[in-house]
Amino acid sequence: MKKIYLPLFIITMIAIIVGIWIYQTDAVKSDTALFSEYMHIGIIILLFAFGIFLAIRRFSSTKKGLPPEDELSKRIEQKAASKSFFVSLFLWLVIMYLQDEKGGEAETFFGYGILGMALLFAGFYFYYYFKGNIDE
Amino acid sequence: MSNRIKELRARFNLTQLDLAQKVGVRRETIVFLEKGKYNPSLKLAHDISKVFECTIEEVFIFS
């Protein structure tokens, strides 16, 4: 049962942090929000939905008396993690180039990088989840 | 690699959920196996063939 409570705890914590973060962004407070601010919120909501999707899958499996994780789900996670890490190396290169060209705060670009990595992981996860053939 | 899981499951009157519970995996794994989208580990292949009371070669066909 601990395997179920830990992700639930992490997701709840992330939800609280994301909620506070979104509440404090200019996009919510002001009427003149930038497109990029809305995009940030959109990506965060997408990632949160991804977390909820994973949690629901775990809960539904456990409810049916099945393990929350098995060899296929672990392999999909590992494959998605390795691919997203590889692609994110190029993402960081692009981000470094953009920071050099456009300037701006390093924290903002770190934010882009972290969000990008998380989005890549979610994208690769769904790709392997629906495509299968992970041994190829 | 193809397999006869669907055919054997019907013969033994098992649902995907029943088979998943017997071998200790998620139902999606059985779906992926039946569609030929996933090659199982040796342990899982052994467990599945044990449920169907036959050898691994009789369930999984290496072509």
N, CA and C atoms of all chains as a GROMACS GRO file, in nm:
protein
  597
    1MET      N    1   0.082  -0.122   0.000
    1MET     CA    2   0.000   0.000   0.000
    1MET      C    3   0.085   0.127   0.000
    2LYS      N    4   0.210   0.112   0.053
    2LYS     CA    5   0.298   0.229   0.057
    2LYS      C    6   0.327   0.281  -0.083
    3LYS      N    7   0.333   0.187  -0.180
    3LYS     CA    8   0.362   0.223  -0.318
    3LYS      C    9   0.254   0.313  -0.376
    4ILE      N   10   0.134   0.308  -0.320
    4ILE     CA   11   0.024   0.391  -0.370
    4ILE      C   12   0.024   0.526  -0.299
    5TYR      N   13   0.050   0.525  -0.170
    5TYR     CA   14   0.042   0.649  -0.093
    5TYR      C   15   0.153   0.748  -0.129
    6LEU      N   16   0.272   0.698  -0.161
    6LEU     CA   17   0.384   0.787  -0.192
    6LEU      C   18   0.356   0.874  -0.315
    7PRO      N   19   0.316   0.813  -0.432
    7PRO     CA   20   0.284   0.899  -0.546
    7PRO      C   21   0.170   0.995  -0.517
    8LEU      N   22   0.071   0.949  -0.439
    8LEU     CA   23  -0.043   1.035  -0.404
    8LEU      C   24   0.004   1.155  -0.325
    9PHE      N   25   0.094   1.131  -0.230
    9PHE     CA   26   0.150   1.238  -0.148
    9PHE      C   27   0.228   1.336  -0.236
   10ILE      N   28   0.312   1.281  -0.327
   10ILE     CA   29   0.392   1.368  -0.415
   10ILE      C   30   0.302   1.452  -0.504
   11ILE      N   31   0.198   1.388  -0.562
   11ILE     CA   32   0.107   1.461  -0.651
   11ILE      C   33   0.032   1.570  -0.575
   12THR      N   34  -0.010   1.540  -0.453
   12THR     CA   35  -0.080   1.641  -0.372
   12THR      C   36   0.012   1.760  -0.344
   13MET      N   37   0.138   1.730  -0.308
   13MET     CA   38   0.234   1.837  -0.281
   13MET      C   39   0.257   1.922  -0.406
   14ILE      N   40   0.274   1.853  -0.522
   14ILE     CA   41   0.296   1.925  -0.648
   14ILE      C   42   0.174   2.011  -0.680
   15ALA      N   43   0.054   1.956  -0.658
   15ALA     CA   44  -0.069   2.031  -0.686
   15ALA      C   45  -0.076   2.158  -0.603
   16ILE      N   46  -0.038   2.147  -0.475
   16ILE     CA   47  -0.041   2.264  -0.387
   16ILE      C   48   0.060   2.369  -0.435
   17ILE      N   49   0.182   2.322  -0.466
   17ILE     CA   50   0.287   2.415  -0.512
   17ILE      C   51   0.247   2.482  -0.643
   18VAL      N   52   0.196   2.398  -0.738
   18VAL     CA   53   0.155   2.452  -0.868
   18VAL      C   54   0.040   2.552  -0.850
   19GLY      N   55  -0.053   2.519  -0.761
   19GLY     CA   56  -0.165   2.609  -0.734
   19GLY      C   57  -0.118   2.745  -0.684
   20ILE      N   58  -0.024   2.742  -0.588
   20ILE     CA   59   0.032   2.867  -0.535
   20ILE      C   60   0.106   2.944  -0.644
   21TRP      N   61   0.185   2.866  -0.723
   21TRP     CA   62   0.264   2.926  -0.830
   21TRP      C   63   0.173   2.997  -0.931
   22ILE      N   64   0.068   2.924  -0.976
   22ILE     CA   65  -0.023   2.981  -1.076
   22ILE      C   66  -0.095   3.103  -1.018
   23TYR      N   67  -0.135   3.094  -0.892
   23TYR     CA   68  -0.206   3.205  -0.828
   23TYR      C   69  -0.119   3.330  -0.822
   24GLN      N   70   0.012   3.308  -0.806
   24GLN     CA   71   0.103   3.423  -0.791
   24GLN      C   72   0.155   3.479  -0.923
   25THR      N   73   0.130   3.408  -1.035
   25THR     CA   74   0.182   3.459  -1.163
   25THR      C   75   0.101   3.580  -1.209
   26ASP      N   76   0.163   3.659  -1.293
   26ASP     CA   77   0.098   3.781  -1.342
   26ASP      C   78  -0.024   3.749  -1.428
   27ALA      N   79  -0.020   3.631  -1.492
   27ALA     CA   80  -0.129   3.594  -1.583
   27ALA      C   81  -0.263   3.590  -1.510
   28VAL      N   82  -0.261   3.552  -1.383
   28VAL     CA   83  -0.385   3.544  -1.305
   28VAL      C   84  -0.420   3.682  -1.248
   29LYS      N   85  -0.316   3.753  -1.203
   29LYS     CA   86  -0.341   3.880  -1.132
   29LYS      C   87  -0.378   3.995  -1.226
   30SER      N   88  -0.310   4.000  -1.342
   30SER     CA   89  -0.335   4.115  -1.428
   30SER      C   90  -0.413   4.077  -1.553
   31ASP      N   91  -0.470   4.179  -1.617
   31ASP     CA   92  -0.544   4.156  -1.741
   31ASP      C   93  -0.451   4.156  -1.862
   32THR      N   94  -0.330   4.206  -1.845
   32THR     CA   95  -0.238   4.221  -1.958
   32THR      C   96  -0.131   4.113  -1.956
   33ALA      N   97  -0.173   3.992  -1.940
   33ALA     CA   98  -0.077   3.882  -1.934
   33ALA      C   99  -0.020   3.851  -2.072
   34LEU      N  100   0.104   3.807  -2.073
   34LEU     CA  101   0.169   3.773  -2.198
   34LEU      C  102   0.127   3.633  -2.242
   35PHE      N  103   0.144   3.607  -2.373
   35PHE     CA  104   0.112   3.474  -2.427
   35PHE      C  105   0.198   3.368  -2.360
   36SER      N  106   0.327   3.404  -2.338
   36SER     CA  107   0.420   3.306  -2.278
   36SER      C  108   0.376   3.266  -2.137
   37GLU      N  109   0.315   3.359  -2.065
   37GLU     CA  110   0.268   3.328  -1.929
   37GLU      C  111   0.153   3.227  -1.933
   38TYR      N  112   0.063   3.249  -2.030
   38TYR     CA  113  -0.047   3.153  -2.046
   38TYR      C  114   0.007   3.017  -2.089
   39MET      N  115   0.112   3.022  -2.174
   39MET     CA  116   0.172   2.897  -2.222
   39MET      C  117   0.233   2.820  -2.104
   40HIS      N  118   0.300   2.892  -2.014
   40HIS     CA  119   0.359   2.829  -1.894
   40HIS      C  120   0.251   2.758  -1.814
   41ILE      N  121   0.143   2.831  -1.791
   41ILE     CA  122   0.034   2.774  -1.710
   41ILE      C  123  -0.024   2.652  -1.781
   42GLY      N  124  -0.039   2.663  -1.913
   42GLY     CA  125  -0.092   2.550  -1.992
   42GLY      C  126  -0.004   2.427  -1.978
   43ILE      N  127   0.129   2.448  -1.989
   43ILE     CA  128   0.223   2.335  -1.979
   43ILE      C  129   0.217   2.273  -1.839
   44ILE      N  130   0.210   2.359  -1.738
   44ILE     CA  131   0.204   2.308  -1.599
   44ILE      C  132   0.076   2.226  -1.578
   45ILE      N  133  -0.035   2.276  -1.633
   45ILE     CA  134  -0.161   2.202  -1.620
   45ILE      C  135  -0.152   2.067  -1.693
   46LEU      N  136  -0.087   2.068  -1.812
   46LEU     CA  137  -0.068   1.943  -1.887
   46LEU      C  138   0.012   1.842  -1.805
   47LEU      N  139   0.121   1.891  -1.745
   47LEU     CA  140   0.208   1.802  -1.665
   47LEU      C  141   0.133   1.750  -1.542
   48PHE      N  142   0.051   1.836  -1.485
   48PHE     CA  143  -0.029   1.794  -1.369
   48PHE      C  144  -0.129   1.686  -1.411
   49ALA      N  145  -0.189   1.705  -1.530
   49ALA     CA  146  -0.283   1.605  -1.582
   49ALA      C  147  -0.211   1.472  -1.606
   50PHE      N  148  -0.088   1.480  -1.652
   50PHE     CA  149  -0.007   1.359  -1.674
   50PHE      C  150   0.014   1.284  -1.541
   51GLY      N  151   0.045   1.361  -1.436
   51GLY     CA  152   0.064   1.302  -1.303
   51GLY      C  153  -0.064   1.236  -1.253
   52ILE      N  154  -0.177   1.302  -1.277
   52ILE     CA  155  -0.307   1.247  -1.237
   52ILE      C  156  -0.334   1.117  -1.314
   53PHE      N  157  -0.301   1.118  -1.444
   53PHE     CA  158  -0.320   0.999  -1.528
   53PHE      C  159  -0.243   0.880  -1.470
   54LEU      N  160  -0.118   0.903  -1.432
   54LEU     CA  161  -0.034   0.796  -1.375
   54LEU      C  162  -0.093   0.747  -1.243
   55ALA      N  163  -0.140   0.842  -1.162
   55ALA     CA  164  -0.196   0.804  -1.032
   55ALA      C  165  -0.324   0.722  -1.048
   56ILE      N  166  -0.410   0.763  -1.142
   56ILE     CA  167  -0.536   0.691  -1.165
   56ILE      C  168  -0.507   0.548  -1.212
   57ARG      N  169  -0.408   0.535  -1.299
   57ARG     CA  170  -0.372   0.401  -1.349
   57ARG      C  171  -0.328   0.312  -1.233
   58ARG      N  172  -0.246   0.368  -1.145
   58ARG     CA  173  -0.198   0.290  -1.030
   58ARG      C  174  -0.315   0.248  -0.940
   59PHE      N  175  -0.404   0.344  -0.913
   59PHE     CA  176  -0.517   0.316  -0.824
   59PHE      C  177  -0.610   0.210  -0.884
   60SER      N  178  -0.637   0.225  -1.015
   60SER     CA  179  -0.731   0.130  -1.077
   60SER      C  180  -0.672  -0.010  -1.079
   61SER      N  181  -0.540  -0.019  -1.098
   61SER     CA  182  -0.475  -0.151  -1.096
   61SER      C  183  -0.483  -0.214  -0.958
   62THR      N  184  -0.454  -0.133  -0.857
   62THR     CA  185  -0.454  -0.185  -0.720
   62THR      C  186  -0.595  -0.227  -0.678
   63LYS      N  187  -0.694  -0.151  -0.724
   63LYS     CA  188  -0.834  -0.181  -0.693
   63LYS      C  189  -0.874  -0.318  -0.747
   64LYS      N  190  -0.816  -0.354  -0.865
   64LYS     CA  191  -0.849  -0.482  -0.928
   64LYS      C  192  -0.762  -0.596  -0.876
   65GLY      N  193  -0.677  -0.566  -0.777
   65GLY     CA  194  -0.590  -0.670  -0.721
   65GLY      C  195  -0.467  -0.694  -0.804
   66LEU      N  196  -0.431  -0.596  -0.888
   66LEU     CA  197  -0.311  -0.608  -0.973
   66LEU      C  198  -0.201  -0.518  -0.916
   67PRO      N  199  -0.076  -0.546  -0.952
   67PRO     CA  200   0.031  -0.460  -0.899
   67PRO      C  201   0.024  -0.318  -0.960
   68PRO      N  202   0.059  -0.214  -0.883
   68PRO     CA  203   0.055  -0.079  -0.939
   68PRO      C  204   0.158  -0.058  -1.051
   69GLU      N  205   0.265  -0.138  -1.045
   69GLU     CA  206   0.371  -0.132  -1.147
   69GLU      C  207   0.407  -0.273  -1.186
   70ASP      N  208   0.443  -0.292  -1.312
   70ASP     CA  209   0.494  -0.422  -1.353
   70ASP      C  210   0.610  -0.402  -1.451
   71GLU      N  211   0.657  -0.513  -1.510
   71GLU     CA  212   0.777  -0.502  -1.594
   71GLU      C  213   0.755  -0.412  -1.716
   72LEU      N  214   0.634  -0.415  -1.774
   72LEU     CA  215   0.609  -0.331  -1.892
   72LEU      C  216   0.607  -0.183  -1.855
   73SER      N  217   0.535  -0.149  -1.748
   73SER     CA  218   0.526  -0.007  -1.710
   73SER      C  219   0.663   0.047  -1.670
   74LYS      N  220   0.743  -0.038  -1.603
   74LYS     CA  221   0.879   0.006  -1.565
   74LYS      C  222   0.966   0.028  -1.688
   75ARG      N  223   0.951  -0.062  -1.787
   75ARG     CA  224   1.031  -0.048  -1.909
   75ARG      C  225   0.990   0.075  -1.989
   76ILE      N  226   0.859   0.103  -1.991
   76ILE     CA  227   0.811   0.224  -2.060
   76ILE      C  228   0.869   0.348  -1.992
   77GLU      N  229   0.866   0.349  -1.859
   77GLU     CA  230   0.921   0.463  -1.783
   77GLU      C  231   1.069   0.480  -1.810
   78GLN      N  232   1.143   0.367  -1.808
   78GLN     CA  233   1.289   0.374  -1.830
   78GLN      C  234   1.320   0.424  -1.970
   79LYS      N  235   1.245   0.370  -2.069
   79LYS     CA  236   1.270   0.409  -2.208
   79LYS      C  237   1.237   0.557  -2.228
   80ALA      N  238   1.123   0.601  -2.173
   80ALA     CA  239   1.082   0.742  -2.186
   80ALA      C  240   1.184   0.832  -2.117
   81ALA      N  241   1.236   0.788  -2.000
   81ALA     CA  242   1.334   0.868  -1.926
   81ALA      C  243   1.464   0.881  -2.005
   82SER      N  244   1.511   0.771  -2.062
   82SER     CA  245   1.639   0.776  -2.133
   82SER      C  246   1.628   0.860  -2.260
   83LYS      N  247   1.516   0.844  -2.332
   83LYS     CA  248   1.497   0.922  -2.456
   83LYS      C  249   1.484   1.070  -2.424
   84SER      N  250   1.404   1.102  -2.321
   84SER     CA  251   1.382   1.243  -2.289
   84SER      C  252   1.511   1.308  -2.239
   85PHE      N  253   1.594   1.230  -2.167
   85PHE     CA  254   1.723   1.284  -2.123
   85PHE      C  255   1.811   1.315  -2.244
   86PHE      N  256   1.816   1.221  -2.339
   86PHE     CA  257   1.899   1.240  -2.459
   86PHE      C  258   1.854   1.364  -2.538
   87VAL      N  259   1.722   1.375  -2.560
   87VAL     CA  260   1.670   1.488  -2.639
   87VAL      C  261   1.688   1.619  -2.561
   88SER      N  262   1.678   1.611  -2.428
   88SER     CA  263   1.690   1.734  -2.348
   88SER      C  264   1.830   1.795  -2.354
   89LEU      N  265   1.930   1.712  -2.389
   89LEU     CA  266   2.066   1.768  -2.407
   89LEU      C  267   2.064   1.873  -2.517
   90PHE      N  268   1.990   1.841  -2.625
   90PHE     CA  269   1.977   1.936  -2.736
   90PHE      C  270   1.890   2.056  -2.696
   91LEU      N  271   1.788   2.027  -2.614
   91LEU     CA  272   1.701   2.134  -2.564
   91LEU      C  273   1.782   2.236  -2.486
   92TRP      N  274   1.872   2.186  -2.398
   92TRP     CA  275   1.955   2.278  -2.319
   92TRP      C  276   2.049   2.357  -2.409
   93LEU      N  277   2.098   2.294  -2.516
   93LEU     CA  278   2.184   2.366  -2.611
   93LEU      C  279   2.107   2.482  -2.673
   94VAL      N  280   1.984   2.454  -2.716
   94VAL     CA  281   1.898   2.558  -2.777
   94VAL      C  282   1.871   2.669  -2.676
   95ILE      N  283   1.843   2.629  -2.551
   95ILE     CA  284   1.815   2.729  -2.446
   95ILE      C  285   1.937   2.817  -2.420
   96MET      N  286   2.056   2.755  -2.418
   96MET     CA  287   2.179   2.833  -2.397
   96MET      C  288   2.201   2.931  -2.511
   97TYR      N  289   2.171   2.884  -2.634
   97TYR     CA  290   2.184   2.971  -2.751
   97TYR      C  291   2.087   3.089  -2.742
   98LEU      N  292   1.963   3.058  -2.705
   98LEU     CA  293   1.860   3.163  -2.694
   98LEU      C  294   1.896   3.265  -2.587
   99GLN      N  295   1.951   3.215  -2.476
   99GLN     CA  296   1.988   3.308  -2.369
   99GLN      C  297   2.101   3.400  -2.414
  100ASP      N  298   2.195   3.342  -2.492
  100ASP     CA  299   2.305   3.422  -2.546
  100ASP      C  300   2.254   3.530  -2.641
  101GLU      N  301   2.158   3.489  -2.726
  101GLU     CA  302   2.106   3.579  -2.829
  101GLU      C  303   2.014   3.687  -2.770
  102LYS      N  304   1.920   3.640  -2.688
  102LYS     CA  305   1.816   3.732  -2.639
  102LYS      C  306   1.847   3.793  -2.503
  103GLY      N  307   1.935   3.731  -2.429
  103GLY     CA  308   1.964   3.778  -2.294
  103GLY      C  309   1.850   3.741  -2.200
  104GLY      N  310   1.846   3.800  -2.084
  104GLY     CA  311   1.738   3.770  -1.989
  104GLY      C  312   1.790   3.695  -1.868
  105GLU      N  313   1.700   3.674  -1.774
  105GLU     CA  314   1.740   3.611  -1.647
  105GLU      C  315   1.764   3.462  -1.665
  106ALA      N  316   1.869   3.414  -1.599
  106ALA     CA  317   1.903   3.272  -1.608
  106ALA      C  318   1.792   3.184  -1.550
  107GLU      N  319   1.727   3.235  -1.444
  107GLU     CA  320   1.620   3.157  -1.378
  107GLU      C  321   1.506   3.126  -1.474
  108THR      N  322   1.474   3.224  -1.559
  108THR     CA  323   1.366   3.204  -1.656
  108THR      C  324   1.402   3.090  -1.751
  109PHE      N  325   1.528   3.090  -1.798
  109PHE     CA  326   1.570   2.986  -1.892
  109PHE      C  327   1.580   2.850  -1.823
  110PHE      N  328   1.619   2.850  -1.696
  110PHE     CA  329   1.618   2.723  -1.620
  110PHE      C  330   1.475   2.669  -1.612
  111GLY      N  331   1.382   2.761  -1.591
  111GLY     CA  332   1.239   2.724  -1.586
  111GLY      C  333   1.195   2.660  -1.717
  112TYR      N  334   1.235   2.723  -1.831
  112TYR     CA  335   1.202   2.666  -1.963
  112TYR      C  336   1.260   2.526  -1.975
  113GLY      N  337   1.386   2.512  -1.934
  113GLY     CA  338   1.455   2.383  -1.945
  113GLY      C  339   1.387   2.274  -1.866
  114ILE      N  340   1.353   2.306  -1.741
  114ILE     CA  341   1.290   2.205  -1.654
  114ILE      C  342   1.152   2.167  -1.706
  115LEU      N  343   1.075   2.268  -1.745
  115LEU     CA  344   0.943   2.240  -1.801
  115LEU      C  345   0.954   2.158  -1.930
  116GLY      N  346   1.054   2.195  -2.011
  116GLY     CA  347   1.076   2.123  -2.138
  116GLY      C  348   1.111   1.978  -2.114
  117MET      N  349   1.198   1.952  -2.016
  117MET     CA  350   1.237   1.814  -1.984
  117MET      C  351   1.116   1.732  -1.938
  118ALA      N  352   1.034   1.794  -1.852
  118ALA     CA  353   0.916   1.724  -1.801
  118ALA      C  354   0.818   1.695  -1.914
  119LEU      N  355   0.804   1.793  -2.003
  119LEU     CA  356   0.712   1.776  -2.117
  119LEU      C  357   0.763   1.666  -2.211
  120LEU      N  358   0.894   1.663  -2.233
  120LEU     CA  359   0.954   1.558  -2.317
  120LEU      C  360   0.929   1.420  -2.257
  121PHE      N  361   0.946   1.410  -2.125
  121PHE     CA  362   0.924   1.281  -2.060
  121PHE      C  363   0.778   1.236  -2.080
  122ALA      N  364   0.685   1.330  -2.057
  122ALA     CA  365   0.543   1.295  -2.073
  122ALA      C  366   0.514   1.255  -2.217
  123GLY      N  367   0.572   1.328  -2.311
  123GLY     CA  368   0.551   1.298  -2.454
  123GLY      C  369   0.603   1.160  -2.491
  124PHE      N  370   0.726   1.130  -2.450
  124PHE     CA  371   0.784   0.999  -2.481
  124PHE      C  372   0.708   0.888  -2.408
  125TYR      N  373   0.660   0.916  -2.288
  125TYR     CA  374   0.585   0.816  -2.212
  125TYR      C  375   0.460   0.775  -2.291
  126PHE      N  376   0.385   0.876  -2.337
  126PHE     CA  377   0.263   0.846  -2.412
  126PHE      C  378   0.296   0.777  -2.545
  127TYR      N  379   0.406   0.820  -2.607
  127TYR     CA  380   0.447   0.759  -2.734
  127TYR      C  381   0.468   0.609  -2.715
  128TYR      N  382   0.546   0.570  -2.615
  128TYR     CA  383   0.574   0.428  -2.594
  128TYR      C  384   0.452   0.355  -2.535
  129TYR      N  385   0.371   0.427  -2.458
  129TYR     CA  386   0.252   0.365  -2.398
  129TYR      C  387   0.152   0.324  -2.506
  130PHE      N  388   0.135   0.408  -2.608
  130PHE     CA  389   0.038   0.376  -2.712
  130PHE      C  390   0.099   0.296  -2.827
  131LYS      N  391   0.227   0.316  -2.853
  131LYS     CA  392   0.291   0.249  -2.968
  131LYS      C  393   0.330   0.106  -2.934
  132GLY      N  394   0.380   0.084  -2.813
  132GLY     CA  395   0.432  -0.049  -2.778
  132GLY      C  396   0.564  -0.072  -2.850
  133ASN      N  397   0.594  -0.199  -2.879
  133ASN     CA  398   0.719  -0.236  -2.948
  133ASN      C  399   0.840  -0.167  -2.886
  134ILE      N  400   0.849  -0.166  -2.755
  134ILE     CA  401   0.958  -0.092  -2.691
  134ILE      C  402   1.092  -0.164  -2.703
  135ASP      N  403   1.090  -0.288  -2.753
  135ASP     CA  404   1.217  -0.360  -2.770
  135ASP      C  405   1.286  -0.322  -2.900
  136GLU      N  406   1.215  -0.254  -2.989
  136GLU     CA  407   1.275  -0.221  -3.119
  136GLU      C  408   1.376  -0.110  -3.105
  137MET      N  409   0.832  -1.220  -3.288
  137MET     CA  410   0.781  -1.331  -3.206
  137MET      C  411   0.629  -1.317  -3.191
  138SER      N  412   0.557  -1.423  -3.224
  138SER     CA  413   0.411  -1.423  -3.204
  138SER      C  414   0.377  -1.512  -3.084
  139ASN      N  415   0.251  -1.511  -3.045
  139ASN     CA  416   0.213  -1.595  -2.932
  139ASN      C  417   0.069  -1.643  -2.943
  140ARG      N  418   0.035  -1.742  -2.862
  140ARG     CA  419  -0.099  -1.802  -2.866
  140ARG      C  420  -0.177  -1.769  -2.738
  141ILE      N  421  -0.143  -1.658  -2.675
  141ILE     CA  422  -0.206  -1.626  -2.546
  141ILE      C  423  -0.358  -1.612  -2.558
  142LYS      N  424  -0.402  -1.538  -2.660
  142LYS     CA  425  -0.546  -1.515  -2.677
  142LYS      C  426  -0.621  -1.647  -2.695
  143GLU      N  427  -0.564  -1.733  -2.779
  143GLU     CA  428  -0.627  -1.863  -2.808
  143GLU      C  429  -0.632  -1.950  -2.681
  144LEU      N  430  -0.520  -1.955  -2.610
  144LEU     CA  431  -0.513  -2.037  -2.488
  144LEU      C  432  -0.602  -1.980  -2.377
  145ARG      N  433  -0.608  -1.848  -2.373
  145ARG     CA  434  -0.692  -1.782  -2.273
  145ARG      C  435  -0.840  -1.820  -2.294
  146ALA      N  436  -0.880  -1.822  -2.422
  146ALA     CA  437  -1.018  -1.861  -2.454
  146ALA      C  438  -1.041  -2.008  -2.419
  147ARG      N  439  -0.941  -2.091  -2.444
  147ARG     CA  440  -0.954  -2.233  -2.415
  147ARG      C  441  -0.969  -2.257  -2.264
  148PHE      N  442  -0.894  -2.181  -2.187
  148PHE     CA  443  -0.899  -2.196  -2.040
  148PHE      C  444  -1.009  -2.109  -1.977
  149ASN      N  445  -1.085  -2.041  -2.062
  149ASN     CA  446  -1.195  -1.956  -2.017
  149ASN      C  447  -1.149  -1.848  -1.916
  150LEU      N  448  -1.041  -1.782  -1.953
  150LEU     CA  449  -0.985  -1.677  -1.866
  150LEU      C  450  -1.001  -1.541  -1.933
  151THR      N  451  -1.031  -1.440  -1.854
  151THR     CA  452  -1.031  -1.303  -1.909
  151THR      C  453  -0.889  -1.248  -1.898
  152GLN      N  454  -0.868  -1.135  -1.963
  152GLN     CA  455  -0.734  -1.071  -1.954
  152GLN      C  456  -0.703  -1.037  -1.808
  153LEU      N  457  -0.806  -0.993  -1.736
  153LEU     CA  458  -0.787  -0.958  -1.595
  153LEU      C  459  -0.751  -1.080  -1.512
  154ASP      N  460  -0.818  -1.193  -1.540
  154ASP     CA  461  -0.787  -1.317  -1.466
  154ASP      C  462  -0.641  -1.357  -1.487
  155LEU      N  463  -0.600  -1.354  -1.615
  155LEU     CA  464  -0.461  -1.394  -1.646
  155LEU      C  465  -0.361  -1.298  -1.581
  156ALA      N  466  -0.394  -1.168  -1.587
  156ALA     CA  467  -0.306  -1.067  -1.525
  156ALA      C  468  -0.292  -1.093  -1.375
  157GLN      N  469  -0.403  -1.127  -1.311
  157GLN     CA  470  -0.399  -1.155  -1.166
  157GLN      C  471  -0.318  -1.281  -1.137
  158LYS      N  472  -0.330  -1.381  -1.224
  158LYS     CA  473  -0.258  -1.506  -1.201
  158LYS      C  474  -0.106  -1.490  -1.216
  159VAL      N  475  -0.064  -1.406  -1.311
  159VAL     CA  476   0.081  -1.392  -1.334
  159VAL      C  477   0.139  -1.266  -1.267
  160GLY      N  478   0.053  -1.185  -1.205
  160GLY     CA  479   0.100  -1.068  -1.129
  160GLY      C  480   0.150  -0.952  -1.212
  161VAL      N  481   0.076  -0.924  -1.321
  161VAL     CA  482   0.109  -0.804  -1.401
  161VAL      C  483  -0.017  -0.721  -1.420
  162ARG      N  484  -0.002  -0.604  -1.481
  162ARG     CA  485  -0.118  -0.520  -1.509
  162ARG      C  486  -0.191  -0.574  -1.633
  163ARG      N  487  -0.320  -0.540  -1.646
  163ARG     CA  488  -0.398  -0.591  -1.759
  163ARG      C  489  -0.343  -0.541  -1.893
  164GLU      N  490  -0.290  -0.417  -1.893
  164GLU     CA  491  -0.234  -0.360  -2.016
  164GLU      C  492  -0.121  -0.447  -2.072
  165THR      N  493  -0.047  -0.509  -1.982
  165THR     CA  494   0.066  -0.593  -2.025
  165THR      C  495   0.014  -0.713  -2.104
  166ILE      N  496  -0.098  -0.770  -2.059
  166ILE     CA  497  -0.159  -0.882  -2.132
  166ILE      C  498  -0.209  -0.834  -2.269
  167VAL      N  499  -0.269  -0.714  -2.270
  167VAL     CA  500  -0.318  -0.656  -2.397
  167VAL      C  501  -0.201  -0.639  -2.494
  168PHE      N  502  -0.091  -0.581  -2.446
  168PHE     CA  503   0.028  -0.560  -2.529
  168PHE      C  504   0.084  -0.693  -2.579
  169LEU      N  505   0.085  -0.793  -2.492
  169LEU     CA  506   0.139  -0.924  -2.530
  169LEU      C  507   0.054  -0.986  -2.641
  170GLU      N  508  -0.078  -0.980  -2.623
  170GLU     CA  509  -0.168  -1.040  -2.723
  170GLU      C  510  -0.158  -0.971  -2.858
  171LYS      N  511  -0.133  -0.841  -2.855
  171LYS     CA  512  -0.120  -0.767  -2.981
  171LYS      C  513   0.019  -0.784  -3.042
  172GLY      N  514   0.109  -0.851  -2.970
  172GLY     CA  515   0.246  -0.870  -3.019
  172GLY      C  516   0.330  -0.745  -3.010
  173LYS      N  517   0.289  -0.654  -2.921
  173LYS     CA  518   0.361  -0.526  -2.907
  173LYS      C  519   0.466  -0.529  -2.797
  174TYR      N  520   0.477  -0.642  -2.731
  174TYR     CA  521   0.573  -0.649  -2.620
  174TYR      C  522   0.628  -0.790  -2.608
  175ASN      N  523   0.759  -0.800  -2.595
  175ASN     CA  524   0.823  -0.929  -2.570
  175ASN      C  525   0.844  -0.944  -2.420
  176PRO      N  526   0.785  -1.046  -2.359
  176PRO     CA  527   0.794  -1.055  -2.212
  176PRO      C  528   0.931  -1.100  -2.165
  177SER      N  529   0.955  -1.079  -2.035
  177SER     CA  530   1.078  -1.132  -1.975
  177SER      C  531   1.064  -1.284  -1.967
  178LEU      N  532   1.176  -1.350  -1.944
  178LEU     CA  533   1.174  -1.496  -1.935
  178LEU      C  534   1.084  -1.542  -1.821
  179LYS      N  535   1.088  -1.466  -1.711
  179LYS     CA  536   1.006  -1.504  -1.594
  179LYS      C  537   0.856  -1.496  -1.627
  180LEU      N  538   0.817  -1.385  -1.693
  180LEU     CA  539   0.676  -1.369  -1.728
  180LEU      C  540   0.633  -1.476  -1.828
  181ALA      N  541   0.719  -1.503  -1.927
  181ALA     CA  542   0.688  -1.608  -2.025
  181ALA      C  543   0.670  -1.742  -1.955
  182HIS      N  544   0.755  -1.770  -1.858
  182HIS     CA  545   0.747  -1.894  -1.780
  182HIS      C  546   0.617  -1.900  -1.701
  183ASP      N  547   0.583  -1.788  -1.635
  183ASP     CA  548   0.461  -1.782  -1.553
  183ASP      C  549   0.336  -1.802  -1.639
  184ILE      N  550   0.335  -1.740  -1.757
  184ILE     CA  551   0.218  -1.752  -1.846
  184ILE      C  552   0.204  -1.897  -1.895
  185SER      N  553   0.315  -1.956  -1.937
  185SER     CA  554   0.308  -2.094  -1.986
  185SER      C  555   0.267  -2.192  -1.874
  186LYS      N  556   0.305  -2.158  -1.752
  186LYS     CA  557   0.266  -2.242  -1.637
  186LYS      C  558   0.115  -2.237  -1.615
  187VAL      N  559   0.056  -2.117  -1.632
  187VAL     CA  560  -0.090  -2.102  -1.619
  187VAL      C  561  -0.161  -2.189  -1.722
  188PHE      N  562  -0.104  -2.193  -1.843
  188PHE     CA  563  -0.167  -2.270  -1.952
  188PHE      C  564  -0.119  -2.416  -1.957
  189GLU      N  565  -0.042  -2.454  -1.858
  189GLU     CA  566   0.007  -2.592  -1.844
  189GLU      C  567   0.076  -2.642  -1.970
  190CYS      N  568   0.161  -2.557  -2.027
  190CYS     CA  569   0.240  -2.601  -2.142
  190CYS      C  570   0.377  -2.535  -2.139
  191THR      N  571   0.459  -2.567  -2.236
  191THR     CA  572   0.596  -2.512  -2.236
  191THR      C  573   0.597  -2.371  -2.296
  192ILE      N  574   0.706  -2.302  -2.272
  192ILE     CA  575   0.718  -2.164  -2.326
  192ILE      C  576   0.708  -2.167  -2.479
  193GLU      N  577   0.771  -2.267  -2.541
  193GLU     CA  578   0.770  -2.277  -2.688
  193GLU      C  579   0.630  -2.298  -2.744
  194GLU      N  580   0.544  -2.359  -2.664
  194GLU     CA  581   0.406  -2.382  -2.711
  194GLU      C  582   0.322  -2.254  -2.705
  195VAL      N  583   0.360  -2.162  -2.619
  195VAL     CA  584   0.285  -2.036  -2.607
  195VAL      C  585   0.346  -1.929  -2.697
  196PHE      N  586   0.477  -1.919  -2.691
  196PHE     CA  587   0.547  -1.815  -2.769
  196PHE      C  588   0.617  -1.880  -2.888
  197ILE      N  589   0.584  -1.829  -3.007
  197ILE     CA  590   0.638  -1.889  -3.129
  197ILE      C  591   0.749  -1.799  -3.185
  198PHE      N  592   0.868  -1.852  -3.183
  198PHE     CA  593   0.983  -1.778  -3.236
  198PHE      C  594   0.995  -1.807  -3.386
  199SER      N  595   0.980  -1.702  -3.465
  199SER     CA  596   0.987  -1.726  -3.611
  199SER      C  597   1.110  -1.658  -3.669
   0.00000   0.00000   0.00000
